[in-house]
Amino acid sequence: MISKSQIIVLHTIKHSDTGVVVQAYSNTLGRCAVYYRSGGKQNKNLSELHPLNILDIITYSNQGPAMPNIREMTPVENMRSIVTDIRKNAIAIFMSELLTKSIREIEPNADLYTFLSSSILVLNSLPKGVENFHLHFLVHYCKILGFMPLDNYNLTNKYFDFFRAEYTNLYDKVGCFTERQSFLLHNILTTPVKKIDNISCSGAERADFIKSLLDYLSYHLGWNLEIKSLPVLHEIFA
C-alpha cells in the first residue's frame, strides 16, 4: 500500500548496514516509525534525516507488522539555518529529545502537528532572540498539550504553583516557581515569539527556568522527563 504523509524527524537509529529507523511525528499517523533503506544513490538523502526536518514522504508497506518504508522524501523547506547555526542546532536537538520522550500517543493530533511544524519554521527563520526560543517553545508546548498555565500573575499573586497551574500569593519551595521564574513565565506567556529578544534573562536564569518547567511538565504528564541534551544547551547559552 502506498501512502503520502508529512513527518517531523525526531531521531534516527541505524539498522545494520541496510538503513535507518526514523522516529517521527506525522500529520496523519501521530507518533510513528518509518524505515529508510540506504545504500547507493539513497545515501545522499540521509542528511535530510536530521532532527526537526519536515519532510513530505511517500511510503509503501506490505501486510503484516513491518514498519512502512520511505520510497520518496522531499524537504518542505530548506532548514540550513537549523543545521549550520550552532545555537539553533542545539535547540533542535533539545526539542527533538523532548518530543521523543513526551509524546506517546499514536493517534494524529492536527493542532499539535501544526504547532510543532510552525514552531520549527519560526526557529529556522528567527533572526534574533534565539537564546530565548526554547523557553518560549516549552511554555507553549505545555499549553498545546493541555497543561496551560493560568496567567493570573499580579503583584499579589506572584508565585506560580505548578500543582494548581496558576499563580498564588504563597510560596512553597516544593511546588512553586521562584518569584523571578514566575515573572519570567508571565513574560513569556505575554510575549509573541518574534519579539522574544525583548525578554531579558541570564544563562543561569534560563537553566533554572527550564529545569522548573520540565518538572512542571513531568508532573502533569505523569512521568519524569530526563533530557540529556540540556547540559550542552546550557553551555551554549551560558
N, C-alpha and C positions, 0 to 999 in steps of 0.2 A: 504494500500500500504506500502510495506517495502522499506526503503531507507538506504543507507550507506553514511556517510559523516565524516568529521573531523571538530571539533569545538575548538575554544579557549573560555574558560569560562570567561565572563566579570563580572557578578554578579548574585546572585540568590534572588528570592523573595518567601517567604513562602506562600503557598496556602492552607489555612485552616490547617487541620491535615493530609491531604492526600498526600501532596507532595510539590514540589517546581517548580517555573517557572525559567528556566535558560536562561538568556540573554547571547547571544554568538555571535561570529563571525565565519562563516563557510566557508570552502573552496568551497562549492557548492551552498550555499544559500546567502552568504554575511551576513549582519546583520540579526539575526533571534532570535526567542524564541522557546524553546522546553520545554516539560513538563516531569518531573521525579517523578514518583509515589513512595513515600517512605512507610515505614512500614515493619515490619518483617525483613527478610533477606536483603531487599533492603536498610535498614538504614545504613548498613556497608559501602555502596558505597557513602553515602552523603559527606564524607570527600574528595572525589575526585572532588567535585564541587567547589574547591577553586579558587580564581582569578588567571587567566592566565594558568590554567592547560589546556593541549592539550589532547583531547580525540578522539579516534575513536569511533563513535557511530552507532548503528542500531536503526532506528526509525520506528514506524508504525503510520499511520494516516488513518482516515476514511474520506469519502467525507463530505465536509462542512467546516466551518470556524475554527473548533477546531485546536489548535496547535499540531504538531507531538509529540508523546510520545516516550521517550527513552526506548527501550527494553533492550539494552545492551550497556555498555560503557567500554572502555579499555584505560588506560593512554598510551600515545605514549612514554613517558619517565618518570622516577621517578623524581618528582620535589621536592625532600626532601630539597634541599638547599634553594629553594624559600620559603618553608613552615617554616623551622626551623631558618634560618638566619634573624634576626630582620631587618637588613638593606635591604636585598633583598625582604623581605615580604612587607616592607613599599613602596618600589619601585613598586612592583607588584600591590599593592592597588592603587597607583597613576596612573599607566599605565592603569589599568582596568577602573578606573573612567574617565580618559582622552578619552579612546577609546569609552566608552559608550556615552559620551557627544559630541564626534566629528564625529563619523561615523553614518550616517543616510541612506546611500544607501543600498537597499536590494538586489541589483544585485551582483553577485560574482565578485571578483577582485583578480585574481590569483597573481599578483605582490604584492598587499597589504598583502594578506594572507601569502605568502612566507616570506615577510619582517617581519611580526609580529611573526610568528612561529619561524623563525630563531633567532630573537632578544630575544625571551623568552628562547630559549635553551642556547643562549650565557649567559644571565643573570644567569641561573641556574648553569652553569659550571664556571663562571668567578671567578678566584682565587684572583684577586686584581684589584683595581680601581673601586670598586663597588660604591663608593661615587660619581663618575662622570658618572655612566651609564645612569641615567635618563636624564642628559643633552645631552649626545650623542644620545640617543634614540629619544628625542624630536626634535632635529635638523634634523635627518634623516627621521623622521616621516613627517616633513614638506615637505621634498624632495619627498617622495613617494606619498604624496597627490597632488603633482604638484605645490607646493609653494616653489620651490627650490631657496634658496638664491644664488645669483651670487657672487662667491668668487673672486672679483676683488680687494681684500684688498692689499694696499701698504702703504708706508709712507705718501703719499699724500691723497689717499682715505682711511681714517681710521675710518669713521663713517658709520655704517650700517643703511641705510634708509629703514624702513620696508614697506613704501608705494610703493617704487620702487623695493624693494627686491634686492638692490645692495649697494655697498659702495660708499660714496661720500666724498668730501673734506669739506663739510659744515655741521655743527652740528645744528640740530633743536631739541630742547628738547621734542617737541611734537611727532615727528615721527622718531627719531633716537636713536639707542643704544648709550650708553656712549662709550668713547674710549676703556675702559677696556672690556666692554661687547662685543664690536665689534671685538677686538682682540681674545677674548675667542671663539667667534663664528667661526672665521677663523681657530683657533687652532683645534677646534672640527671637522670642515669640512675636515681638512687635516690629522687627526689622526685616524688610524684604531681602531676599538672598543677594540681589545685585547691589545692595548697599551695606553688606556685612563688613566692608573695610572701615565703616564708621564705628564698629564695636571695638572698644579698647580693652585689651587684657594681656597679661604677660604669658610667657610659655608655661610657667608653673601653674598659673590660674587655669589655663586650658587643660593641662594634665589633670588637675584636681577635679575640674568640672566634668571632664569625660568619664573619669572613674565613678563619680557620683551618679552620672546619668546612666552609665552601664549598670550600676547597682539598681537604679530605679527600673530600668527595662528588664533586668533579670528577675526582679521581684514580681513584676506583672506578667512576664512570660511563664514563670514557674520553674525556670532552670537557670543555672549560673552561666553567664557568658564570659569565657576566658579568651580574650583577644590577644594573641601572641605578637601581633604586629604593632601593638601600642608603643613599646619602647623606642622603636625606630621613628615612629611618628612624633613622639615627644622630643626626641633628639633633634629632628629636623626643624621643629617649630619652637625650640627652646628660647 
